[in-house]
Every structure is written in structure tokens, then in C-alpha cells.
Amino acid sequence: MIKINNRRSFSSVVMVILVIFLFNIFSDYSINFLQSHQPPTYLIPTNNFNRLMTYLMTYWGNYAITGVGYLFLWGLYVALLLSSLLWFWNKFSWTNLLSGLKTGRVHLYSVVILLMTLPLNQFGFKFPLSYYLTIPKTFLDMVLADVWVPWVGWAIYLLIILLLMKSRYFIYQVVISRDHIMASFKNSWQRGHLKIRLFLALLEVIGILIMSLLVIIYMQKVCDVIAPVTIRRLTANILVVVMTGIFYWLTAYLIAVFCQAATPESLNNDSANQPLLINVVSLVVLVVVSISSVTFSGKLMGLPNQKYLVIAHKGVSHLHATPNVIGNLKKVSQAQPDYIEIDIQRTVDGVYVLSHDSKVTDKEGKRFTIKETKWSVLKQLTLVDGKKDFNLSTFDEYLKLANHYHQKLLVELKISDTITNQQLKVFTTKYGTLLKENHAEIQSLNQNALKRVSKYIKIRTGLLSPVKNTIDSAKNNDFYSIEYSNVNTTMVREIDKQNKDLYIWTVNRPEDVASGYVLGVRGFITDYPKRVRSQLQQIKGQPTYSEALEGVILFQKSGV
């Protein structure tokens, strides 16, 4: 690898690894602690503005403490970044550290660096705090479905990297040279010549990462062929530990290269030969960090849930079908999903219709907000989904036809605004008998609405969330429906202890299905129900871990 010209070479990188790991552990536990002491979200009144204000006045102290906690973590993050730079520059002192922490420009630059690490943490790197800002993988999949979006996104990202490299002396000019505002920008920009070795370091990291992944996946493929199931699972867990160590190493290496490159001064190199004991201890630290990271982050693969459910996402049998329309119901039910998941929304006159989005567009390009439009208007519209025309379906018609086909439904109650108790009573009165006959389940992002609706109808209800949520014994949450890249075995065990189920969405790729299976989830919400069921049956009959290994390593995000 490109040499780090500092008196601390191998041991310095391992020291950075240890500091990152300890910070990640502290921030993870701190954020979980702060969130656990917030009032349950189902207490937030969503049916009355005055009650909402009363709630905020009652619990403002809880949220204030949480805000202070987050500010403290941010200050610790900036202190960690600044300390790393000063340490690599051999200029660490409390005077320099405190001077930098008091300077707003340092915090601004730290924000830029944090944002630059987000794409890397999407794929397994371990930069501090980035995990809590990364976008759920399902949403990224939807954005990146357009062929041009990834290219444009990476082009913008590379441009920002160039700008960051060009201004890499900024913190040095602020903290060490003590330049004024304009001088710090100007001097950093003028002195920050682009060097080929910085780009070689980036290419080196990419090359090591790709080669490591290929070797590890191939090793597991071989093991899946020649070894018994218990050895396959053991090997997969060992390889997850190895790859986690590599990610930590590459993260620390990039930080070390940046810290070295962020000073205009020449650094002394007086560590040509390090004592063997230091190298051995550093290696042991790296191994311990890797094992601890995998353990704390819940990436160890255990026994799968043999009683899995396959759920057809948005009422489709494949990704390019028109979602949430009654015309697809027969075809989707023939794929034999355990449930069909649909989205319903309320019109201004109280009719529930199937739609994922709160607004719909007709053929003339006119937009209609469902909650503000009468059903008599909406039912006359010819709407557009891609290149296909369709009409809105009512929940009443869809539910009756689903009962005719003996097809269970997972109904997402989409509430973009407040909903009153009376409106929920009307909903359960109108659809309650049909829902019970269907053995349907209801999920929603609005936990307060779930709590209230569960009083009026006795069917299974569950909390829908794009991120990890607090797992508790709340009776209105019979299951949790969570975006797949935020799921781990720790979460699965917490939910199992509460005798509840975990569904993940939206799993379409084989590696994501495989990783969900080995992590022990119950329900798989997918755009390809027939294909996913076939894959799950195959994995259950002949367990293999190479695809699961890829999914766990790259796409199961963790804060540690």
C-alpha cells in the first residue's frame, strides 16, 4: 500500500481503527439510550393539533435532552476528526484542539467530510456517525433504477472529492496557521495542488476491496459445495469477521492518507523498523475489533426462521407491473404469496382507494391530491404509471375480490395527515367484517393511529419503519415491518423475545433474500413473490451461504 510517511505506520492505522471502533460503540449505545428515553411514538397525537401541542409541552424536556445528547456526539465527532489530524501532523496540543473546536469553519468542514463518507458507509466502511445518515437501501434502489442516475451521482461525487482534495489544507490554515476567514479559504485553495498519489491511494483501496470480496465469496462458494451445513455457517461467520476487519482497515487507511495529505508541511518518517511486539499487539487489536464489531452489530448468522412468509409488494407479481390495481389481483394470487401488501388512502369524502403516492397524475398531466379530492372525481380519471394507463381501485372492491380468491392481505394504512378517532371508527365499521374474514393484517408508519385502530378491531397490526425502531411490548405492534438493510440478528432476537414477527422490505435481489433468511426474519416483502418463494425453498432444502454472505457484508448496515 502507499506508504504513510509518519513515525507511526502499521500501529498508527490500527490505533485509528481502535479509536473509530470505540467511538462507534459509544455513539451507538448513546443514541439507543437517548431514543429509549423518548416517549413512545404511539403517544404522539395525530388526530388533534391542540393535543399535539399539549404533548410537546409535556415532553419537551425529553426531546431537549435528546437534542443536547446529539450535539454532544457531534462535538465529540469533530474533536475526533481534529485530534486525528493534529496527531498525524505531530502538532497535537490542547490549545490547538480547543481552538479548532471553537471555530465554526472547522465544524462546517467536518460536515462536508461527513457527507463525503456517506456513500462509502453504504457499502460497509466504518466512518463515524455516517451510519445514522445513510439512506435506506430500498430507497436507493428506487432512485438508482434510472440508468443515468448512478452515473450522474458518481460524477457529482467525484467532483466533490476533487474539490475536497483541492481544499484539503483548510483545517491546517484555520487551526495551525490561524488564518482569517477569507485567507483560510484562499490559502488552502492555492496551496492544495492535486497529487497523483492521492488518487492512487483511492484506486488502491477500491482494488483491495474488490479483490477481498471476490476471494471471500469464492471461498464460501467452495465451502458450500464440499462442507456440511454447520461448517458452512461457521465459515460464513468467520469470513464476515475477516471482511469487517478489512473494512475497518481500509477506513482507517483512508483517514490516515487524508490526514497526511491535509498538511502542507513535510512529515518526518522515523519508523523504518517497528518492534515485533508492537506489530503483534496491533494485529491482535485488529482481530478483537473485527470480532467485537460483528458481535455488537448483529451480523453473526444463526438458525433461520423455517416458518417464513412471502408477501407480494404493492400487489404486483413483478417489478414492472402496475401497483395497487384490482386488475392484477388474480395474477398475483396465482403466484401464491402468503399475503399481498397494498397501500390505501382516504379521499376527502371517506372512500379508501389503493395508491402508494398521496398524489396521482392523469393522462393530461394534471395532479390530484387524494385526501383533497372526492371519489366521484377520482373514479373518472385515467391515470398514468410509466407508459401504462390505469384507474384507481377502491379498497372495498379489492378486499371483496381478495376474499373470493381466499387471498390474505397486508394493508398499509397510509396517513399523510391527522386522522380522527371517528374516521378510524368509520373505517373499522365499514371494513372490519371483511378484514376479519380475510385474516388480514394492518401496518402503518403512524404508530398512534395503529394504537387507536387496534381498539376498534381485533386483527394483527404492525409498525412500518424505514429504519431500526424501538422494540417493546406494545400490544398494538404484533409485528415490525422494517427496511431490509437496517435488520440484524440482534433485532431479530429482540423481536423474538417479545413473541412478535419481523417482516423486511423490499427484498428483490437473491443476496438480500438469502441474507434475510440466515438472519432469521419471518416475512419477505418483495416485487417477485414467485421467484423469492422458489429461492427460499431451495435455501431451506440445501442451505448455502455465499449469497447471504454478500448481502450481510455489503448491504446490512451497522453503526459499529
C-alpha positions as CSV (number, residue, x, y, z in Angstrom):
1,M,0.0,0.0,0.0
2,I,1.0,3.6,-0.4
3,K,3.4,4.4,2.4
4,I,2.2,6.6,5.3
5,N,5.1,9.0,5.9
6,N,4.7,9.3,9.7
7,R,6.6,7.8,12.6
8,R,3.6,5.6,13.3
9,S,2.9,3.3,10.3
10,F,1.1,0.0,10.9
11,S,0.4,0.6,14.5
12,S,-0.9,4.1,13.7
13,V,-3.5,2.7,11.4
14,V,-4.5,0.1,14.0
15,M,-4.7,2.9,16.6
16,V,-7.1,4.8,14.3
17,I,-9.2,1.6,13.9
18,L,-9.4,1.2,17.7
19,V,-10.5,4.8,18.2
20,I,-13.1,4.5,15.4
21,F,-14.5,1.3,16.9
22,L,-14.7,2.8,20.4
23,F,-16.4,5.9,19.1
24,N,-18.8,3.8,17.1
25,I,-19.7,1.7,20.1
26,F,-20.1,4.8,22.3
27,S,-22.3,6.6,19.7
28,D,-24.4,3.5,19.1
29,Y,-25.2,2.9,22.7
30,S,-25.7,6.7,23.4
31,I,-28.2,7.1,20.5
32,N,-30.0,3.9,21.6
33,F,-30.1,5.2,25.2
34,L,-31.4,8.6,24.1
35,Q,-34.1,7.1,21.9
36,S,-35.2,4.7,24.6
37,H,-35.9,7.6,26.9
38,Q,-38.1,9.4,24.5
39,P,-41.8,8.9,24.9
40,P,-43.3,6.1,22.7
41,T,-44.2,7.3,19.3
42,Y,-47.7,5.9,19.6
43,L,-48.4,8.5,22.3
44,I,-47.9,11.3,19.7
45,P,-51.5,12.5,19.0
46,T,-52.1,12.7,15.3
47,N,-55.8,13.5,15.4
48,N,-55.8,16.9,17.1
49,F,-53.4,19.9,16.8
50,N,-54.2,21.1,20.3
51,R,-53.4,17.7,21.8
52,L,-50.2,17.6,19.8
53,M,-49.1,21.0,21.3
54,T,-50.0,19.7,24.8
55,Y,-48.0,16.6,24.2
56,L,-45.0,18.7,23.1
57,M,-45.3,20.9,26.2
58,T,-45.4,17.8,28.4
59,Y,-42.4,16.0,26.9
60,W,-40.3,19.0,25.7
61,G,-37.7,18.1,28.3
62,N,-37.2,14.6,26.9
63,Y,-36.6,15.9,23.4
64,A,-34.4,18.7,24.7
65,I,-32.1,16.2,26.5
66,T,-32.0,14.1,23.3
67,G,-31.0,17.2,21.3
68,V,-28.3,18.0,23.8
69,G,-27.1,14.4,23.5
70,Y,-26.9,14.6,19.7
71,L,-25.0,17.9,19.9
72,F,-22.5,16.3,22.4
73,L,-22.0,13.4,19.9
74,W,-21.4,15.9,17.1
75,G,-18.8,17.8,19.2
76,L,-17.1,14.5,20.0
77,Y,-17.0,13.7,16.3
78,V,-15.4,17.0,15.4
79,A,-12.9,16.5,18.3
80,L,-12.1,13.0,17.0
81,L,-11.5,14.3,13.5
82,L,-9.4,17.3,14.6
83,S,-7.4,15.2,17.0
84,S,-6.6,12.7,14.3
85,L,-5.3,15.5,12.0
86,L,-3.2,17.1,14.8
87,W,-1.8,13.7,15.8
88,F,-0.7,12.8,12.3
89,W,0.8,16.3,11.9
90,N,2.7,15.9,15.2
91,K,1.0,19.1,16.4
92,F,-1.4,17.8,18.9
93,S,-1.9,20.2,21.9
94,W,-5.0,21.1,24.0
95,T,-4.5,24.7,22.7
96,N,-4.8,23.7,19.1
97,L,-7.7,21.3,19.8
98,L,-9.8,23.8,21.7
99,S,-9.0,26.5,19.2
100,G,-10.3,24.3,16.4
101,L,-13.4,23.2,18.3
102,K,-14.4,26.9,18.9
103,T,-14.1,27.7,15.2
104,G,-17.3,27.4,13.1
105,R,-15.3,26.8,9.9
106,V,-13.9,23.6,11.4
107,H,-17.4,22.4,12.1
108,L,-18.6,23.3,8.6
109,Y,-15.7,21.4,7.0
110,S,-16.5,18.5,9.3
111,V,-20.0,18.4,7.9
112,V,-18.6,18.2,4.3
113,I,-16.3,15.3,5.3
114,L,-19.2,13.5,7.0
115,L,-21.3,13.9,3.9
116,M,-18.4,12.6,1.8
117,T,-18.3,9.4,3.8
118,L,-22.0,8.5,3.4
119,P,-21.7,6.6,0.0
120,L,-18.7,4.6,1.4
121,N,-20.7,3.6,4.6
122,Q,-23.5,2.4,2.3
123,F,-21.1,-0.4,1.3
124,G,-19.6,-1.4,4.6
125,F,-17.0,1.2,5.5
126,K,-16.9,2.3,9.2
127,F,-16.6,6.1,9.2
128,P,-18.1,7.5,12.5
129,L,-21.7,8.8,12.5
130,S,-22.2,8.1,8.8
131,Y,-24.4,5.1,9.6
132,Y,-27.1,7.3,11.1
133,L,-27.4,9.4,7.9
134,T,-27.2,6.7,5.3
135,I,-30.3,6.3,3.1
136,P,-32.2,3.0,3.4
137,K,-31.1,0.7,0.6
138,T,-34.7,0.2,-0.7
139,F,-35.0,3.9,-1.4
140,L,-31.6,4.0,-3.1
141,D,-32.7,1.0,-5.3
142,M,-35.7,3.1,-6.5
143,V,-33.6,6.2,-7.2
144,L,-30.9,4.2,-9.0
145,A,-33.4,2.3,-11.2
146,D,-32.9,5.1,-13.8
147,V,-29.8,4.1,-15.8
148,W,-28.4,7.6,-15.8
149,V,-28.8,8.4,-12.1
150,P,-25.8,6.3,-10.9
151,W,-23.5,7.8,-13.5
152,V,-24.6,11.4,-12.7
153,G,-24.4,10.7,-8.9
154,W,-20.9,9.3,-9.1
155,A,-19.8,12.1,-11.4
156,I,-21.0,14.7,-8.8
157,Y,-19.4,12.7,-6.0
158,L,-16.0,12.6,-7.8
159,L,-16.3,16.3,-8.5
160,I,-16.8,16.9,-4.8
161,I,-13.8,14.7,-4.0
162,L,-11.7,16.8,-6.3
163,L,-12.9,20.0,-4.5
164,L,-12.2,18.4,-1.1
165,M,-8.7,17.4,-2.2
166,K,-8.1,20.9,-3.6
167,S,-9.1,22.4,-0.2
168,R,-7.5,19.8,2.0
169,Y,-5.3,22.3,3.8
170,F,-8.3,24.2,5.1
171,I,-8.2,23.0,8.7
172,Y,-4.5,23.4,8.8
173,Q,-4.8,27.0,7.7
174,V,-7.5,27.6,10.3
175,V,-6.0,25.8,13.3
176,I,-2.3,25.9,12.8
177,S,-1.7,29.0,10.6
178,R,-4.6,30.8,12.3
179,D,-5.7,32.5,9.1
180,H,-8.8,34.7,9.0
181,I,-12.0,33.5,7.2
182,M,-11.2,34.5,3.6
183,A,-7.5,33.8,4.0
184,S,-8.1,30.3,5.1
185,F,-10.2,29.5,2.0
186,K,-7.8,31.3,-0.3
187,N,-4.5,29.9,1.0
188,S,-5.9,26.4,1.2
189,W,-7.2,26.5,-2.4
190,Q,-3.9,28.0,-3.7
191,R,-1.7,25.6,-1.9
192,G,-3.8,22.4,-2.4
193,H,-2.3,21.1,-5.7
194,L,-3.8,17.8,-6.8
195,K,-1.4,15.0,-6.4
196,I,-1.5,11.7,-8.3
197,R,-0.6,9.7,-5.1
198,L,-3.9,10.7,-3.5
199,F,-5.9,9.2,-6.4
200,L,-3.6,6.2,-6.4
201,A,-4.5,5.7,-2.8
202,L,-8.2,5.7,-3.7
203,L,-7.7,3.3,-6.5
204,E,-5.7,1.1,-4.3
205,V,-8.5,0.9,-1.7
206,I,-11.0,0.1,-4.4
207,G,-8.8,-2.6,-5.8
208,I,-8.2,-4.2,-2.4
209,L,-11.9,-4.1,-1.6
210,I,-13.0,-5.7,-4.9
211,M,-10.3,-8.4,-4.6
212,S,-11.1,-9.2,-1.0
213,L,-14.8,-9.5,-1.8
214,L,-14.2,-11.8,-4.7
215,V,-11.8,-14.1,-2.7
216,I,-14.2,-14.3,0.3
217,I,-17.3,-15.0,-1.8
218,Y,-15.4,-17.6,-3.8
219,M,-14.1,-19.3,-0.7
220,Q,-17.6,-19.6,0.7
221,K,-18.9,-21.0,-2.6
222,V,-16.3,-23.7,-2.4
223,C,-17.3,-24.4,1.2
224,D,-21.0,-24.5,0.3
225,V,-20.1,-27.4,-2.1
226,I,-17.8,-29.5,0.0
227,A,-18.7,-28.9,3.7
228,P,-21.6,-29.8,5.9
229,V,-24.2,-27.2,6.8
230,T,-22.8,-26.4,10.2
231,I,-19.3,-25.8,8.8
232,R,-20.7,-23.6,6.0
233,R,-22.4,-21.4,8.6
234,L,-19.2,-21.3,10.7
235,T,-17.1,-20.4,7.7
236,A,-19.5,-17.7,6.6
237,N,-19.4,-16.1,10.1
238,I,-15.6,-16.2,10.1
239,L,-15.4,-14.6,6.7
240,V,-17.8,-11.9,7.8
241,V,-15.3,-11.1,10.7
242,V,-12.4,-11.1,8.2
243,M,-14.2,-8.7,5.8
244,T,-15.3,-6.5,8.7
245,G,-11.6,-6.2,9.7
246,I,-10.7,-5.3,6.1
247,F,-13.4,-2.6,6.1
248,Y,-12.1,-1.2,9.3
249,W,-8.5,-1.3,7.9
250,L,-9.5,0.5,4.7
251,T,-11.5,3.1,6.6
252,A,-8.5,3.9,8.9
253,Y,-6.1,3.8,6.0
254,L,-8.2,6.4,4.1
255,I,-8.3,8.6,7.2
256,A,-4.5,8.3,7.6
257,V,-3.9,9.2,4.0
258,F,-6.2,12.2,4.2
259,C,-4.6,13.4,7.5
260,Q,-1.2,13.1,6.0
261,A,-2.2,14.9,2.8
262,A,-4.0,17.7,4.7
263,T,-0.8,19.4,5.8
264,P,1.4,21.5,3.6
265,E,4.4,20.5,5.7
266,S,6.7,17.5,5.2
267,L,6.3,14.9,7.9
268,N,9.2,13.0,9.4
269,N,9.5,9.3,8.9
270,D,11.4,7.7,11.8
271,S,9.7,4.3,12.0
272,A,11.5,2.2,9.4
273,N,11.6,-0.7,11.9
274,Q,8.9,-1.2,14.5
275,P,9.4,-3.7,17.3
276,L,7.8,-7.1,16.6
277,L,5.8,-6.8,19.8
278,I,4.0,-3.6,18.6
279,N,3.1,-5.2,15.3
280,V,1.8,-8.4,17.1
281,V,-0.3,-6.3,19.6
282,S,-1.6,-4.2,16.7
283,L,-2.7,-7.4,14.9
284,V,-4.4,-8.7,18.0
285,V,-6.3,-5.4,18.4
286,L,-7.5,-5.6,14.8
287,V,-8.8,-9.1,15.3
288,V,-10.5,-8.2,18.6
289,V,-12.1,-5.2,17.0
290,S,-13.4,-7.2,14.0
291,I,-14.9,-9.9,16.2
292,S,-16.5,-7.4,18.5
293,S,-17.9,-5.3,15.6
294,V,-19.6,-8.3,14.1
295,T,-21.0,-9.4,17.5
296,F,-22.3,-6.0,18.5
297,S,-23.7,-5.2,15.1
298,G,-25.7,-8.5,15.0
299,K,-24.2,-9.8,11.8
300,L,-23.5,-13.3,13.0
301,M,-25.6,-15.8,11.1
302,G,-27.7,-18.1,13.3
303,L,-30.6,-20.5,12.7
304,P,-33.1,-19.2,10.1
305,N,-36.9,-19.0,10.7
306,Q,-38.3,-22.0,9.0
307,K,-41.8,-20.6,9.0
308,Y,-41.2,-17.8,6.6
309,L,-43.8,-15.7,4.8
310,V,-43.7,-14.4,1.2
311,I,-45.6,-11.1,0.7
312,A,-46.3,-9.5,-2.7
313,H,-45.2,-5.8,-2.5
314,K,-47.8,-3.3,-3.7
315,G,-50.0,-6.1,-5.2
316,V,-47.6,-7.0,-8.0
317,S,-46.0,-10.2,-9.2
318,H,-43.1,-8.5,-10.9
319,L,-41.4,-5.0,-10.6
320,H,-42.8,-3.6,-13.8
321,A,-46.5,-4.4,-13.2
322,T,-48.8,-1.6,-12.3
323,P,-49.0,-1.5,-8.5
324,N,-52.2,-1.4,-6.3
325,V,-54.8,-2.2,-9.0
326,I,-57.5,-4.7,-8.8
327,G,-56.7,-6.0,-12.3
328,N,-53.5,-7.6,-11.1
329,L,-55.1,-9.4,-8.1
330,K,-55.9,-12.7,-9.8
331,K,-52.4,-12.9,-11.4
332,V,-50.7,-12.1,-8.2
333,S,-52.7,-14.5,-6.1
334,Q,-51.8,-17.3,-8.6
335,A,-48.1,-16.7,-7.6
336,Q,-49.4,-18.0,-4.2
337,P,-47.9,-15.3,-1.8
338,D,-48.9,-15.7,1.8
339,Y,-50.0,-12.1,1.8
340,I,-50.5,-9.4,-0.8
341,E,-49.4,-6.0,0.5
342,I,-51.4,-3.0,-0.7
343,D,-51.5,0.7,0.2
344,I,-54.7,2.5,0.9
345,Q,-55.5,6.2,1.4
346,R,-58.6,8.1,2.3
347,T,-60.4,10.5,-0.1
348,V,-61.9,13.7,1.2
349,D,-65.3,12.1,1.3
350,G,-64.2,9.0,3.2
351,V,-63.7,6.4,0.5
352,Y,-60.5,4.4,0.8
353,V,-58.6,3.8,-2.5
354,L,-55.4,1.9,-3.4
355,S,-52.5,4.2,-4.0
356,H,-48.9,4.3,-2.8
357,D,-48.5,8.0,-3.5
358,S,-50.6,10.8,-2.0
359,K,-50.9,12.4,-5.4
360,V,-51.9,10.9,-8.7
361,T,-51.4,12.2,-12.3
362,D,-53.9,11.8,-15.1
363,K,-53.2,11.5,-18.9
364,E,-53.3,15.2,-19.3
365,G,-50.6,15.7,-16.7
366,K,-53.0,17.2,-14.1
367,R,-52.2,16.3,-10.5
368,F,-54.7,15.3,-7.8
369,T,-54.2,15.1,-4.1
370,I,-56.2,12.1,-2.9
371,K,-57.1,13.4,0.5
372,E,-58.4,16.6,-1.0
373,T,-60.4,15.0,-3.8
374,K,-63.8,13.3,-3.9
375,W,-64.1,9.7,-5.1
376,S,-66.7,10.8,-7.7
377,V,-63.9,12.8,-9.4
378,L,-61.1,10.3,-8.9
379,K,-63.0,7.4,-10.4
380,Q,-63.5,9.2,-13.7
381,L,-59.7,9.7,-14.1
382,T,-57.4,7.7,-16.4
383,L,-54.1,7.7,-14.6
384,V,-50.6,7.1,-15.8
385,D,-48.0,4.7,-14.3
386,G,-44.9,4.8,-16.6
387,K,-46.3,4.0,-20.0
388,K,-49.4,2.2,-18.7
389,D,-52.9,3.7,-18.1
390,F,-55.0,2.6,-15.2
391,N,-57.9,3.5,-12.9
392,L,-57.9,3.8,-9.2
393,S,-59.3,0.8,-7.3
394,T,-61.4,1.1,-4.2
395,F,-60.4,-0.9,-1.1
396,D,-63.9,-2.2,-0.8
397,E,-63.8,-3.9,-4.2
398,Y,-60.3,-5.2,-3.8
399,L,-60.9,-6.7,-0.3
400,K,-64.1,-8.4,-1.5
401,L,-62.3,-9.9,-4.5
402,A,-59.3,-11.0,-2.3
403,N,-61.8,-12.8,-0.1
404,H,-63.2,-14.5,-3.1
405,Y,-59.7,-15.8,-4.0
406,H,-59.0,-16.7,-0.4
407,Q,-56.0,-14.4,-0.6
408,K,-54.8,-12.7,2.6
409,L,-53.9,-9.0,2.6
410,L,-51.3,-6.9,4.4
411,V,-52.9,-3.5,4.3
412,E,-50.7,-0.4,4.7
413,L,-52.8,2.4,6.1
414,K,-51.1,5.4,4.7
415,I,-51.8,8.6,6.7
416,S,-50.1,11.7,5.5
417,D,-52.2,13.9,7.8
418,T,-54.1,13.7,11.0
419,I,-56.9,11.1,11.3
420,T,-59.6,11.4,13.9
421,N,-61.0,8.6,16.1
422,Q,-64.3,9.0,14.4
423,Q,-62.7,8.4,11.0
424,L,-61.0,5.3,12.3
425,K,-64.2,4.0,13.8
426,V,-65.9,4.5,10.4
427,F,-63.1,2.6,8.7
428,T,-63.3,-0.3,11.1
429,T,-67.1,-0.4,10.9
430,K,-67.1,-0.4,7.1
431,Y,-64.3,-2.9,6.5
432,G,-63.9,-4.7,9.9
433,T,-66.0,-7.8,9.0
434,L,-64.3,-8.2,5.6
435,L,-60.9,-7.8,7.1
436,K,-61.5,-10.4,9.8
437,E,-62.9,-12.8,7.1
438,N,-59.7,-12.2,5.1
439,H,-57.4,-12.8,8.2
440,A,-55.8,-9.5,7.0
441,E,-53.1,-7.6,8.8
442,I,-52.7,-3.8,9.0
443,Q,-49.4,-1.9,9.1
444,S,-48.7,1.8,9.2
445,L,-45.9,4.4,9.8
446,N,-48.3,6.2,12.1
447,Q,-48.0,4.3,15.3
448,N,-50.5,6.4,17.1
449,A,-53.2,5.5,14.5
450,L,-52.2,1.9,14.9
451,K,-52.7,2.1,18.6
452,R,-56.2,3.6,18.2
453,V,-57.4,1.4,15.4
454,S,-56.4,-1.7,17.4
455,K,-59.0,-0.7,19.9
456,Y,-61.8,-0.9,17.3
457,I,-60.8,-4.1,15.5
458,K,-59.1,-7.2,16.7
459,I,-56.7,-8.1,13.9
460,R,-52.9,-8.2,13.8
461,T,-51.3,-4.7,13.4
462,G,-47.7,-3.8,12.9
463,L,-45.3,-0.8,12.8
464,L,-43.8,0.0,9.5
465,S,-40.4,1.8,9.6
466,P,-37.6,2.6,7.2
467,V,-35.1,2.5,10.0
468,K,-34.4,0.5,13.1
469,N,-37.1,1.2,15.7
470,T,-37.5,0.7,19.4
471,I,-38.7,-2.9,20.1
472,D,-41.1,-3.0,23.0
473,S,-44.0,-5.0,24.4
474,A,-46.7,-2.5,23.0
475,K,-49.8,-4.6,22.2
476,N,-50.6,-2.7,19.1
477,N,-47.4,-4.0,17.4
478,D,-47.9,-7.7,16.7
479,F,-45.1,-7.4,14.1
480,Y,-42.5,-5.0,12.8
481,S,-42.0,-4.2,9.1
482,I,-38.5,-2.7,8.6
483,E,-36.4,-1.8,5.6
484,Y,-34.1,-4.8,5.0
485,S,-30.7,-3.1,5.1
486,N,-31.4,-2.0,8.7
487,V,-32.1,-5.5,10.0
488,N,-29.6,-7.7,12.0
489,T,-29.7,-10.7,14.3
490,T,-29.8,-8.6,17.4
491,M,-33.0,-7.0,16.2
492,V,-34.4,-10.4,15.3
493,R,-33.7,-11.8,18.8
494,E,-35.3,-8.7,20.5
495,I,-38.4,-9.2,18.4
496,D,-38.5,-13.0,19.1
497,K,-38.3,-12.3,22.9
498,Q,-41.5,-10.2,22.5
499,N,-43.2,-13.1,20.7
500,K,-43.6,-10.9,17.6
501,D,-42.6,-11.2,13.9
502,L,-40.3,-9.3,11.7
503,Y,-41.0,-8.5,8.1
504,I,-38.4,-6.9,5.8
505,W,-39.0,-4.8,2.7
506,T,-38.3,-4.6,-0.2
507,V,-36.2,-7.7,-1.0
508,N,-35.8,-8.5,-4.7
509,R,-32.2,-9.5,-5.2
510,P,-31.1,-13.1,-4.4
511,E,-28.3,-11.9,-1.9
512,D,-30.8,-9.8,0.0
513,V,-33.3,-12.6,0.3
514,A,-30.5,-15.0,1.4
515,S,-29.2,-12.6,4.0
516,G,-32.6,-12.0,5.4
517,Y,-33.2,-15.8,5.7
518,V,-29.9,-16.5,7.5
519,L,-30.5,-13.6,9.9
520,G,-33.8,-15.2,10.9
521,V,-36.6,-12.8,9.6
522,R,-40.1,-14.1,9.2
523,G,-41.6,-12.1,6.3
524,F,-40.2,-11.2,2.9
525,I,-42.0,-8.3,1.2
526,T,-40.9,-8.5,-2.5
527,D,-41.9,-7.5,-6.0
528,Y,-41.2,-11.0,-7.2
529,P,-43.1,-13.4,-4.9
530,K,-42.9,-16.5,-7.0
531,R,-39.1,-16.2,-7.6
532,V,-38.5,-15.4,-3.9
533,R,-40.5,-18.4,-2.7
534,S,-38.6,-20.6,-5.0
535,Q,-35.3,-19.3,-3.7
536,L,-36.3,-19.7,-0.1
537,Q,-37.5,-23.3,-0.7
538,Q,-34.1,-24.1,-2.3
539,I,-32.2,-22.5,0.6
540,K,-34.3,-24.3,3.1
541,G,-33.7,-27.6,1.4
542,Q,-30.0,-27.1,0.7
543,P,-28.6,-24.2,2.8
544,T,-25.8,-22.2,1.1
545,Y,-24.2,-19.0,2.4
546,S,-22.3,-17.4,-0.4
547,E,-25.2,-15.1,-1.5
548,A,-26.1,-14.4,2.1
549,L,-22.5,-13.5,2.8
550,E,-22.5,-10.9,0.1
551,G,-25.7,-9.4,1.4
552,V,-24.6,-9.3,5.0
553,I,-21.2,-7.8,4.2
554,L,-22.3,-5.1,1.8
555,F,-25.9,-4.2,2.5
556,Q,-26.7,-4.9,6.1
557,K,-25.6,-1.6,7.6
558,S,-24.5,-1.3,11.2
559,G,-23.4,1.6,13.4
560,V,-20.4,-0.4,14.8
